[in-house]
Amino acid sequence: MTNFSGCDSCRHYVFNEDADGYECLVNLDEDETARFLSGMSDGCPYYSRDDEYAVVRKQN
């Protein structure tokens, strides 16, 4: 999978032990994939910051 900017901090970008590498868990359709690969996209609409402490902050 191509590493788009910001993917390293996205909660959908996880390590796959079987493939021995990182991959995005979001299933993009053909049009979305084409936009990413062509560079026509400003950013990922599914980006969600991987903030493991968000739940803890809400409990305080």
N, C-alpha and C positions, 0 to 999 in steps of 0.2 A: 504494500500500500504506500502511496506517495504521502510524504509528511508535509502537510500544509502548515503555514505559520500559525502558531498557537495550539496546535494539536497536543503538544507535550503536556499542557496544563488542563486539557479537557477530560471530563469524567468518562467520555465515551471512547477514549483512546487507551486501550488496555493491552497488556502483554498476553499473547496467545502462546502457551507452552508447546502445543502441537506444531505450530508453524515456526516457533522459536523467533518470534518478533512481535512488534506492536501492530495493532490494527484498530480501525474504527468500527464500533459496534452499530453505528447508524447505517441502515440500508438506504443508500441513495438510489433514486431512479436514474434512468439513462440521461435525462436532460440535466439533472443536478451534477452527475458525474462529468458530463461533457463540459459544463461551465467551470468546474474546478480544474479539470485537466487543461483547458484552454486559457486559464488565467482571467476569464471574463467575470469572475465572482469577486466581490469585495471581501467576503469572509464567509465563514460557515454559519448558516442559519441555525444549526443544531448545537453550536458551541455552548457548553455549560461548564463553568469553572469547577474543577475538582477541589472542593473545599471540605475536607473531612472534619473540620471543626465547626462547621455551620450549625449543626444540631446542638452542640455543646453551648454555643453562644445563645441560642434560643432558649435554653433551659435556665439560664441565669436571670 
